[in-house]
Amino acid sequence: MIPAKLPYGAEIGEDGVWRQILTRMSGSQRCPALFLDRDGVLVEEVHYLHKIKDMRLMDGAVALIKQANDRAVPTVVVTNQAGIGRGIFDWPAFIGVQEAIHDALAGAGVYVNAVFACPHYANGKPPYNVADHPARKPNPGMLLAAAEMMPITLSGSWIIGDRSGDIEAAKRAGCAGGVHVLSGHGSEPGERTAALAARTVGFDVKVAKSIKDAGALIPILNDLSSEVSQT
């Protein structure tokens, strides 16, 4: 069920993908963005999170977003939400959790600029039973949509994710790099190895325990004269 009235800045397109621009960026000059996966990165991993009472921000999330806010780096959440596609929960439940996240961030004095969510899943229920949908990570559709709707340059942008698919999505979008974290699903067998395998000459991959120590590794959030390679 798609609600008749959506929250501020939100739309669900004909492709079924959630797009929400929360904070308009001043000026037209493009700049790199920080992309964040949601579950397991921004908030604690809960199997198909859809209840407000289960939402908890990850330790370090507020501090990292403050880094981005202070440097005017647009922060964009990009999240696969197969729970909607599988019928485990609906858009109103998703909205309730999202509003709770925004309220918690606002209460701490920080904000994200936009949220993109893809409900499609190969074994989902119609109309979301789309295999390999272009917006579902590891495909880059949500990142590309953000760059179309916001003055973002993908070539300098970074992502923080707990799955190798998050890192791959950023690579396919033409971003500069990604940080793979062990929180959420990040410690599952093969995830870190697959994430590091995405590293190329033009795409860097760094590793961290969680969002708490990821910020120090991302050039657009720091004045780094030299970078320490992470393995």
Disulfide bonds with the S-S distance in Angstrom:
none
